[in-house]
Amino acid sequence: FNLAFLVGSLMVAASSAQLQVGFYETTCPKAESIVQSVVFEAIASNPGLGAGLVRLLFHDCFVRGCDGSVLIASTASNPSEQASVIDLTLRGFDVIDQAKAQIEAACPGIVSCADIVAFAARDSALKLGGINYTVAAGRRDGLESNEADPLNNLPQFSFTLAQLESSFSAKGLSVADMVILSGAHSIGIAHCSSFTNRLYPTVDPTLNPTFASTLLSLCPNDTSTNNPTTSLDYQTPNILDNKYYQDILNSKVLLTSDEDLTNSTSTLSLVKIFSQGGSWAPRFAASMQKMGQIGVLTGTEGNIRLNCSVFNS
């Protein structure tokens, strides 16, 4: 019996009951179309921003729930989540700010930053993978953002399978959700520092030798002054698809946490199924909807932030 999963599941269920599709239909009918327009334009000029926006939702929802706390800029007096070492490479804040500015001009004080993050992640999945789904809205923005919270809540690239399962379970997400959402690594990049543990002092034997040689030529042992990036999915780096699962089976993934999905019968069986195509995209959509409902604030909780990067005064 998994108490953490039960508590997390109840947290998702209770929150989702307060959200609804078409929440802004009468109060700000153009909200979702504004976000989509801004996101599509940003991705057209820089496809990597799509991966950044999907990741932004993940980092927001796993820390204090999906409340926009990840968007708060860090200051000397308030070191926010953005100051955490695990959040330093987040991207897409400017896209959220641009969408928020346009929405505020159309309907001031109505649409939360937390909802904009959720819409933007969906629109990124649509633009990069043709994956479309409805987003129930009505989230309110949180009133706290603390530097220590990300490391205490987010799974890390060096996690073992057991640690990954525990991290997702604590948020009400199943092992299947974990494997499905890991498919977001079909897009985006990783810094060498996130996988040099698999290259030095000796090469991880689970890495494809040719792939390992390519990584060794890219990544120095010491990444403190030179920390290059490479695509998480070498096959179709800017398309959100199932190729990531093929990469796993071919031992051509960068992160320990990705390779570890082969370490149990249940996760490996899902990897094999998704590597064949068909069923992954709709299940990714469903798991994104589920993740987007973790610990949300609704009703009179929190507030509607007027500027996503700072708390209301």
C-alpha atoms as a printed R data frame, in Angstrom:
    type eleno elety resid chain resno       x      y       z
1   ATOM     1    CA   PHE     A     1   0.000  0.000   0.000
2   ATOM     2    CA   ASN     A     2   1.538  3.290  -1.124
3   ATOM     3    CA   LEU     A     3   0.388  6.086   1.166
4   ATOM     4    CA   ALA     A     4   2.312  8.763  -0.774
5   ATOM     5    CA   PHE     A     5   0.564  7.779  -3.997
6   ATOM     6    CA   LEU     A     6  -2.846  7.785  -2.297
7   ATOM     7    CA   VAL     A     7  -2.280 11.231  -0.801
8   ATOM     8    CA   GLY     A     8  -0.944 12.537  -4.108
9   ATOM     9    CA   SER     A     9  -3.867 11.062  -6.038
10  ATOM    10    CA   LEU     A    10  -6.350 12.670  -3.668
11  ATOM    11    CA   MET     A    11  -4.492 15.967  -4.099
12  ATOM    12    CA   VAL     A    12  -4.872 15.754  -7.901
13  ATOM    13    CA   ALA     A    13  -8.517 14.653  -7.695
14  ATOM    14    CA   ALA     A    14  -9.535 17.377  -5.252
15  ATOM    15    CA   SER     A    15  -7.796 20.074  -7.290
16  ATOM    16    CA   SER     A    16  -9.084 18.971 -10.685
17  ATOM    17    CA   ALA     A    17 -12.682 19.123  -9.479
18  ATOM    18    CA   GLN     A    18 -12.294 22.925  -9.210
19  ATOM    19    CA   LEU     A    19 -10.871 23.444 -12.718
20  ATOM    20    CA   GLN     A    20 -12.893 23.542 -15.903
21  ATOM    21    CA   VAL     A    21 -12.336 23.553 -19.650
22  ATOM    22    CA   GLY     A    22 -13.356 26.912 -21.121
23  ATOM    23    CA   PHE     A    23 -12.918 28.666 -17.772
24  ATOM    24    CA   TYR     A    24 -12.264 32.033 -19.488
25  ATOM    25    CA   GLU     A    25 -14.951 31.668 -22.164
26  ATOM    26    CA   THR     A    26 -16.954 34.646 -20.917
27  ATOM    27    CA   THR     A    27 -14.381 36.630 -18.897
28  ATOM    28    CA   CYS     A    28 -11.474 36.555 -21.390
29  ATOM    29    CA   PRO     A    29 -12.519 34.597 -24.486
30  ATOM    30    CA   LYS     A    30  -9.297 35.225 -26.421
31  ATOM    31    CA   ALA     A    31  -6.968 34.091 -23.612
32  ATOM    32    CA   GLU     A    32  -6.068 30.679 -25.019
33  ATOM    33    CA   SER     A    33  -5.745 31.927 -28.605
34  ATOM    34    CA   ILE     A    34  -3.412 34.721 -27.460
35  ATOM    35    CA   VAL     A    35  -1.163 32.243 -25.660
36  ATOM    36    CA   GLN     A    36  -1.136 29.913 -28.669
37  ATOM    37    CA   SER     A    37  -0.242 32.721 -31.062
38  ATOM    38    CA   VAL     A    38   2.657 33.880 -28.890
39  ATOM    39    CA   VAL     A    39   3.924 30.314 -28.353
40  ATOM    40    CA   PHE     A    40   3.722 29.357 -32.033
41  ATOM    41    CA   GLU     A    41   5.615 32.507 -33.038
42  ATOM    42    CA   ALA     A    42   8.326 31.888 -30.429
43  ATOM    43    CA   ILE     A    43   8.807 28.257 -31.464
44  ATOM    44    CA   ALA     A    44   8.926 29.209 -35.150
45  ATOM    45    CA   SER     A    45  11.988 31.349 -34.414
46  ATOM    46    CA   ASN     A    46  13.488 28.996 -31.811
47  ATOM    47    CA   PRO     A    47  12.147 25.406 -31.613
48  ATOM    48    CA   GLY     A    48  14.035 24.859 -28.354
49  ATOM    49    CA   LEU     A    49  11.601 27.156 -26.569
50  ATOM    50    CA   GLY     A    50   8.881 24.518 -26.993
51  ATOM    51    CA   ALA     A    51  10.874 22.062 -24.916
52  ATOM    52    CA   GLY     A    52  11.524 24.849 -22.429
53  ATOM    53    CA   LEU     A    53   7.819 25.569 -22.010
54  ATOM    54    CA   VAL     A    54   6.929 21.904 -21.462
55  ATOM    55    CA   ARG     A    55   9.704 21.695 -18.868
56  ATOM    56    CA   LEU     A    56   8.457 24.891 -17.236
57  ATOM    57    CA   LEU     A    57   5.096 23.258 -16.475
58  ATOM    58    CA   PHE     A    58   6.860 20.219 -14.995
59  ATOM    59    CA   HIS     A    59   9.035 22.375 -12.743
60  ATOM    60    CA   ASP     A    60   6.067 24.511 -11.727
61  ATOM    61    CA   CYS     A    61   3.703 21.659 -10.875
62  ATOM    62    CA   PHE     A    62   6.173 19.505  -8.921
63  ATOM    63    CA   VAL     A    63   7.022 22.431  -6.634
64  ATOM    64    CA   ARG     A    64   4.123 23.786  -4.537
65  ATOM    65    CA   GLY     A    65   1.658 22.587  -7.197
66  ATOM    66    CA   CYS     A    66   0.837 24.316 -10.504
67  ATOM    67    CA   ASP     A    67   0.744 27.842  -9.081
68  ATOM    68    CA   GLY     A    68   3.164 29.858 -11.221
69  ATOM    69    CA   SER     A    69   5.715 30.012  -8.394
70  ATOM    70    CA   VAL     A    70   8.475 29.037 -10.843
71  ATOM    71    CA   LEU     A    71   7.957 32.336 -12.692
72  ATOM    72    CA   ILE     A    72   8.943 34.608  -9.797
73  ATOM    73    CA   ALA     A    73  12.256 36.337 -10.506
74  ATOM    74    CA   SER     A    74  14.890 35.815  -7.856
75  ATOM    75    CA   THR     A    75  16.125 38.796  -5.844
76  ATOM    76    CA   ALA     A    76  18.606 39.290  -3.024
77  ATOM    77    CA   SER     A    77  15.773 39.691  -0.535
78  ATOM    78    CA   ASN     A    78  13.751 36.776  -1.967
79  ATOM    79    CA   PRO     A    79  15.865 34.005  -3.534
80  ATOM    80    CA   SER     A    80  13.090 32.304  -5.509
81  ATOM    81    CA   GLU     A    81  12.835 28.895  -7.180
82  ATOM    82    CA   GLN     A    82  14.741 30.328 -10.142
83  ATOM    83    CA   ALA     A    83  17.844 30.602  -7.940
84  ATOM    84    CA   SER     A    84  17.903 26.848  -7.349
85  ATOM    85    CA   VAL     A    85  20.688 25.009  -9.176
86  ATOM    86    CA   ILE     A    86  18.078 22.709 -10.705
87  ATOM    87    CA   ASP     A    87  16.167 25.658 -12.227
88  ATOM    88    CA   LEU     A    88  19.090 27.697 -13.593
89  ATOM    89    CA   THR     A    89  18.685 26.349 -17.146
90  ATOM    90    CA   LEU     A    90  14.911 26.892 -17.412
91  ATOM    91    CA   ARG     A    91  13.764 28.716 -20.543
92  ATOM    92    CA   GLY     A    92  10.601 30.346 -21.806
93  ATOM    93    CA   PHE     A    93   9.971 32.991 -19.154
94  ATOM    94    CA   ASP     A    94   9.952 35.723 -21.799
95  ATOM    95    CA   VAL     A    95   7.291 33.838 -23.780
96  ATOM    96    CA   ILE     A    96   5.051 33.643 -20.704
97  ATOM    97    CA   ASP     A    97   5.645 37.351 -20.001
98  ATOM    98    CA   GLN     A    98   4.763 38.286 -23.579
99  ATOM    99    CA   ALA     A    99   1.541 36.258 -23.496
100 ATOM   100    CA   LYS     A   100   0.635 37.743 -20.105
101 ATOM   101    CA   ALA     A   101   1.190 41.313 -21.368
102 ATOM   102    CA   GLN     A   102  -1.118 40.747 -24.333
103 ATOM   103    CA   ILE     A   103  -3.764 39.115 -22.150
104 ATOM   104    CA   GLU     A   104  -3.588 41.932 -19.580
105 ATOM   105    CA   ALA     A   105  -4.150 44.439 -22.386
106 ATOM   106    CA   ALA     A   106  -7.260 42.516 -23.467
107 ATOM   107    CA   CYS     A   107  -8.709 41.624 -20.059
108 ATOM   108    CA   PRO     A   108  -6.807 42.940 -17.038
109 ATOM   109    CA   GLY     A   109  -6.570 40.923 -13.835
110 ATOM   110    CA   ILE     A   110  -8.482 37.891 -15.095
111 ATOM   111    CA   VAL     A   111  -6.080 35.198 -16.319
112 ATOM   112    CA   SER     A   112  -3.559 33.622 -13.953
113 ATOM   113    CA   CYS     A   113   0.082 33.077 -14.805
114 ATOM   114    CA   ALA     A   114  -0.302 29.458 -13.698
115 ATOM   115    CA   ASP     A   115  -2.950 28.903 -16.387
116 ATOM   116    CA   ILE     A   116  -0.765 30.582 -19.011
117 ATOM   117    CA   VAL     A   117   2.038 28.112 -18.198
118 ATOM   118    CA   ALA     A   118  -0.389 25.210 -18.630
119 ATOM   119    CA   PHE     A   119  -1.737 26.585 -21.931
120 ATOM   120    CA   ALA     A   120   1.797 27.239 -23.227
121 ATOM   121    CA   ALA     A   121   2.941 23.678 -22.508
122 ATOM   122    CA   ARG     A   122  -0.092 22.298 -24.380
123 ATOM   123    CA   ASP     A   123   0.538 24.610 -27.330
124 ATOM   124    CA   SER     A   124   4.187 23.538 -27.437
125 ATOM   125    CA   ALA     A   125   3.149 19.885 -27.604
126 ATOM   126    CA   LEU     A   126   0.768 20.783 -30.427
127 ATOM   127    CA   LYS     A   127   3.344 22.770 -32.398
128 ATOM   128    CA   LEU     A   128   6.205 20.271 -32.011
129 ATOM   129    CA   GLY     A   129   4.294 16.993 -32.005
130 ATOM   130    CA   GLY     A   130   0.761 17.562 -33.241
131 ATOM   131    CA   ILE     A   131  -0.406 16.530 -29.755
132 ATOM   132    CA   ASN     A   132  -3.509 18.480 -28.778
133 ATOM   133    CA   TYR     A   133  -5.602 18.291 -25.623
134 ATOM   134    CA   THR     A   134  -7.943 20.452 -23.586
135 ATOM   135    CA   VAL     A   135  -6.606 22.309 -20.551
136 ATOM   136    CA   ALA     A   136  -8.985 22.728 -17.634
137 ATOM   137    CA   ALA     A   137  -8.312 26.180 -16.188
138 ATOM   138    CA   GLY     A   138  -9.078 28.236 -13.109
139 ATOM   139    CA   ARG     A   139  -5.694 27.985 -11.383
140 ATOM   140    CA   ARG     A   140  -4.734 30.838  -9.092
141 ATOM   141    CA   ASP     A   141  -1.201 32.151  -8.630
142 ATOM   142    CA   GLY     A   142   0.795 31.269  -5.545
143 ATOM   143    CA   LEU     A   143   2.143 33.708  -2.989
144 ATOM   144    CA   GLU     A   144   5.479 31.987  -2.264
145 ATOM   145    CA   SER     A   145   8.578 30.973  -4.218
146 ATOM   146    CA   ASN     A   146  11.575 29.615  -2.311
147 ATOM   147    CA   GLU     A   147  15.041 28.647  -3.530
148 ATOM   148    CA   ALA     A   148  15.134 25.428  -1.457
149 ATOM   149    CA   ASP     A   149  11.890 23.948  -2.803
150 ATOM   150    CA   PRO     A   150  12.951 22.650  -6.267
151 ATOM   151    CA   LEU     A   151  15.719 20.372  -4.964
152 ATOM   152    CA   ASN     A   152  13.335 18.994  -2.351
153 ATOM   153    CA   ASN     A   153  10.583 18.197  -4.859
154 ATOM   154    CA   LEU     A   154  11.900 17.658  -8.379
155 ATOM   155    CA   PRO     A   155  13.362 14.362  -9.601
156 ATOM   156    CA   GLN     A   156  16.971 14.736 -10.680
157 ATOM   157    CA   PHE     A   157  18.837 13.381 -13.702
158 ATOM   158    CA   SER     A   158  20.986 11.149 -11.496
159 ATOM   159    CA   PHE     A   159  18.035  9.483  -9.737
160 ATOM   160    CA   THR     A   160  17.707  5.718  -9.636
161 ATOM   161    CA   LEU     A   161  14.469  4.147 -10.841
162 ATOM   162    CA   ALA     A   162  13.256  3.696  -7.257
163 ATOM   163    CA   GLN     A   163  13.906  7.371  -6.499
164 ATOM   164    CA   LEU     A   164  12.102  8.415  -9.674
165 ATOM   165    CA   GLU     A   165   9.067  6.282  -8.852
166 ATOM   166    CA   SER     A   166   8.952  7.725  -5.330
167 ATOM   167    CA   SER     A   167   9.208 11.301  -6.610
168 ATOM   168    CA   PHE     A   168   6.332 10.876  -9.076
169 ATOM   169    CA   SER     A   169   4.236  8.899  -6.606
170 ATOM   170    CA   ALA     A   170   4.474 11.727  -4.071
171 ATOM   171    CA   LYS     A   171   2.715 13.943  -6.626
172 ATOM   172    CA   GLY     A   172  -0.051 11.448  -7.360
173 ATOM   173    CA   LEU     A   173   1.487 10.249 -10.614
174 ATOM   174    CA   SER     A   174   1.827  6.550 -11.448
175 ATOM   175    CA   VAL     A   175   4.809  4.636 -12.807
176 ATOM   176    CA   ALA     A   176   3.074  4.710 -16.195
177 ATOM   177    CA   ASP     A   177   2.733  8.512 -15.963
178 ATOM   178    CA   MET     A   178   6.448  8.703 -15.175
179 ATOM   179    CA   VAL     A   179   7.438  6.684 -18.255
180 ATOM   180    CA   ILE     A   180   4.964  8.576 -20.453
181 ATOM   181    CA   LEU     A   181   6.027 12.053 -19.301
182 ATOM   182    CA   SER     A   182   9.696 11.119 -19.672
183 ATOM   183    CA   GLY     A   183   8.896 11.098 -23.397
184 ATOM   184    CA   ALA     A   184   9.183 14.889 -23.251
185 ATOM   185    CA   HIS     A   185  12.918 14.166 -23.515
186 ATOM   186    CA   SER     A   186  12.183 13.646 -27.191
187 ATOM   187    CA   ILE     A   187  12.783 17.420 -27.432
188 ATOM   188    CA   GLY     A   188  15.198 19.783 -25.757
189 ATOM   189    CA   ILE     A   189  18.833 19.772 -24.804
190 ATOM   190    CA   ALA     A   190  21.051 18.745 -21.907
191 ATOM   191    CA   HIS     A   191  24.292 20.233 -20.637
192 ATOM   192    CA   CYS     A   192  27.267 17.896 -20.452
193 ATOM   193    CA   SER     A   193  27.340 18.353 -16.678
194 ATOM   194    CA   SER     A   194  24.055 16.430 -16.439
195 ATOM   195    CA   PHE     A   195  25.569 13.236 -17.861
196 ATOM   196    CA   THR     A   196  29.369 13.365 -17.424
197 ATOM   197    CA   ASN     A   197  28.845 10.917 -14.547
198 ATOM   198    CA   ARG     A   198  28.260  8.347 -17.331
199 ATOM   199    CA   LEU     A   199  31.493  9.277 -19.158
200 ATOM   200    CA   TYR     A   200  34.136  9.865 -16.474
201 ATOM   201    CA   PRO     A   201  36.239  8.396 -14.964
202 ATOM   202    CA   THR     A   202  35.062  5.396 -16.997
203 ATOM   203    CA   VAL     A   203  32.301  5.075 -19.580
204 ATOM   204    CA   ASP     A   204  29.009  3.649 -18.347
205 ATOM   205    CA   PRO     A   205  28.840  0.142 -19.878
206 ATOM   206    CA   THR     A   206  25.133  0.635 -20.640
207 ATOM   207    CA   LEU     A   207  25.990  3.387 -23.156
208 ATOM   208    CA   ASN     A   208  26.251  2.456 -26.824
209 ATOM   209    CA   PRO     A   209  30.058  2.597 -27.470
210 ATOM   210    CA   THR     A   210  29.799  4.689 -30.645
211 ATOM   211    CA   PHE     A   211  27.390  7.076 -28.965
212 ATOM   212    CA   ALA     A   212  29.711  7.284 -25.952
213 ATOM   213    CA   SER     A   213  32.641  8.189 -28.211
214 ATOM   214    CA   THR     A   214  30.623 11.030 -29.718
215 ATOM   215    CA   LEU     A   215  29.774 12.341 -26.244
216 ATOM   216    CA   LEU     A   216  33.398 12.052 -25.083
217 ATOM   217    CA   SER     A   217  34.484 14.215 -28.017
218 ATOM   218    CA   LEU     A   218  31.907 16.832 -27.010
219 ATOM   219    CA   CYS     A   219  32.121 16.881 -23.220
220 ATOM   220    CA   PRO     A   220  35.185 17.635 -21.101
221 ATOM   221    CA   ASN     A   221  35.637 15.950 -17.732
222 ATOM   222    CA   ASP     A   222  35.598 19.375 -16.040
223 ATOM   223    CA   THR     A   223  32.480 21.287 -17.095
224 ATOM   224    CA   SER     A   224  32.986 24.211 -14.732
225 ATOM   225    CA   THR     A   225  34.270 26.525 -17.485
226 ATOM   226    CA   ASN     A   226  33.135 24.671 -20.623
227 ATOM   227    CA   ASN     A   227  29.717 23.003 -20.452
228 ATOM   228    CA   PRO     A   228  28.404 22.311 -23.973
229 ATOM   229    CA   THR     A   229  24.885 21.154 -24.768
230 ATOM   230    CA   THR     A   230  23.538 18.415 -27.003
231 ATOM   231    CA   SER     A   231  20.081 17.210 -28.020
232 ATOM   232    CA   LEU     A   232  18.323 14.777 -25.705
233 ATOM   233    CA   ASP     A   233  17.001 12.894 -28.746
234 ATOM   234    CA   TYR     A   234  19.583 12.543 -31.506
235 ATOM   235    CA   GLN     A   235  17.038 11.304 -34.079
236 ATOM   236    CA   THR     A   236  14.371 14.040 -34.217
237 ATOM   237    CA   PRO     A   237  15.531 16.692 -31.726
238 ATOM   238    CA   ASN     A   238  12.803 19.232 -32.528
239 ATOM   239    CA   ILE     A   239   9.855 16.851 -32.923
240 ATOM   240    CA   LEU     A   240   7.873 15.601 -29.935
241 ATOM   241    CA   ASP     A   241   7.512 11.940 -30.872
242 ATOM   242    CA   ASN     A   242   8.232  8.403 -29.680
243 ATOM   243    CA   LYS     A   243  11.839  8.269 -30.936
244 ATOM   244    CA   TYR     A   244  13.058  8.812 -27.362
245 ATOM   245    CA   TYR     A   245  11.863  5.291 -26.486
246 ATOM   246    CA   GLN     A   246  13.802  3.888 -29.428
247 ATOM   247    CA   ASP     A   247  16.854  5.767 -28.148
248 ATOM   248    CA   ILE     A   248  16.464  4.017 -24.779
249 ATOM   249    CA   LEU     A   249  16.337  0.574 -26.378
250 ATOM   250    CA   ASN     A   250  19.387  1.478 -28.494
251 ATOM   251    CA   SER     A   251  21.309  2.626 -25.368
252 ATOM   252    CA   LYS     A   252  21.598  6.113 -26.831
253 ATOM   253    CA   VAL     A   253  20.107  8.310 -24.104
254 ATOM   254    CA   LEU     A   254  22.060 10.873 -22.126
255 ATOM   255    CA   LEU     A   255  20.665 10.784 -18.616
256 ATOM   256    CA   THR     A   256  20.930  8.109 -15.946
257 ATOM   257    CA   SER     A   257  17.238  8.616 -15.210
258 ATOM   258    CA   ASP     A   258  16.369  7.744 -18.837
259 ATOM   259    CA   GLU     A   259  18.570  4.653 -19.003
260 ATOM   260    CA   ASP     A   260  17.102  3.488 -15.690
261 ATOM   261    CA   LEU     A   261  13.701  2.982 -17.339
262 ATOM   262    CA   THR     A   262  15.105 -0.352 -18.559
263 ATOM   263    CA   ASN     A   263  15.735 -1.512 -14.985
264 ATOM   264    CA   SER     A   264  12.322 -3.001 -14.222
265 ATOM   265    CA   THR     A   265   9.985 -5.258 -16.148
266 ATOM   266    CA   SER     A   266   7.069 -2.831 -15.881
267 ATOM   267    CA   THR     A   267   8.930  0.262 -17.108
268 ATOM   268    CA   LEU     A   268  10.816 -1.629 -19.825
269 ATOM   269    CA   SER     A   269   7.593 -3.122 -21.174
270 ATOM   270    CA   LEU     A   270   6.119  0.388 -21.529
271 ATOM   271    CA   VAL     A   271   9.287  1.632 -23.226
272 ATOM   272    CA   LYS     A   272   9.005 -1.196 -25.762
273 ATOM   273    CA   ILE     A   273   5.306 -0.478 -26.404
274 ATOM   274    CA   PHE     A   274   5.880  3.252 -26.878
275 ATOM   275    CA   SER     A   275   8.908  2.652 -29.117
276 ATOM   276    CA   GLN     A   276   6.470  1.150 -31.609
277 ATOM   277    CA   GLY     A   277   4.469  4.375 -31.847
278 ATOM   278    CA   GLY     A   278   0.676  4.552 -31.749
279 ATOM   279    CA   SER     A   279  -0.356  4.662 -28.134
280 ATOM   280    CA   TRP     A   280   2.182  7.105 -26.707
281 ATOM   281    CA   ALA     A   281   0.892 10.503 -27.953
282 ATOM   282    CA   PRO     A   282  -2.666 10.261 -26.547
283 ATOM   283    CA   ARG     A   283  -1.313  8.913 -23.270
284 ATOM   284    CA   PHE     A   284   1.185 11.790 -23.115
285 ATOM   285    CA   ALA     A   285  -1.723 14.202 -23.518
286 ATOM   286    CA   ALA     A   286  -3.625 12.530 -20.663
287 ATOM   287    CA   SER     A   287  -0.601 12.520 -18.351
288 ATOM   288    CA   MET     A   288   0.078 16.203 -19.106
289 ATOM   289    CA   GLN     A   289  -3.525 16.990 -18.147
290 ATOM   290    CA   LYS     A   290  -3.068 15.032 -14.928
291 ATOM   291    CA   MET     A   291   0.242 16.711 -14.058
292 ATOM   292    CA   GLY     A   292  -1.297 20.120 -14.757
293 ATOM   293    CA   GLN     A   293  -3.780 19.579 -11.926
294 ATOM   294    CA   ILE     A   294  -1.307 18.851  -9.127
295 ATOM   295    CA   GLY     A   295  -1.941 20.935  -5.995
296 ATOM   296    CA   VAL     A   296  -3.643 23.817  -7.787
297 ATOM   297    CA   LEU     A   297  -5.009 26.851  -5.996
298 ATOM   298    CA   THR     A   298  -8.594 27.729  -6.939
299 ATOM   299    CA   GLY     A   299 -11.496 29.955  -5.895
300 ATOM   300    CA   THR     A   300 -10.205 32.634  -3.536
301 ATOM   301    CA   GLU     A   301  -6.857 30.943  -2.826
302 ATOM   302    CA   GLY     A   302  -3.743 32.811  -3.952
303 ATOM   303    CA   ASN     A   303  -4.416 35.627  -6.411
304 ATOM   304    CA   ILE     A   304  -4.174 36.656 -10.070
305 ATOM   305    CA   ARG     A   305  -0.679 38.025 -10.532
306 ATOM   306    CA   LEU     A   306  -0.529 41.164 -12.680
307 ATOM   307    CA   ASN     A   307   3.080 40.551 -13.678
308 ATOM   308    CA   CYS     A   308   4.129 36.910 -13.742
309 ATOM   309    CA   SER     A   309   7.664 37.494 -12.506
310 ATOM   310    CA   VAL     A   310   6.795 39.496  -9.376
311 ATOM   311    CA   PHE     A   311   4.267 39.182  -6.582
312 ATOM   312    CA   ASN     A   312   1.460 41.732  -6.509
313 ATOM   313    CA   SER     A   313   2.280 44.653  -4.241
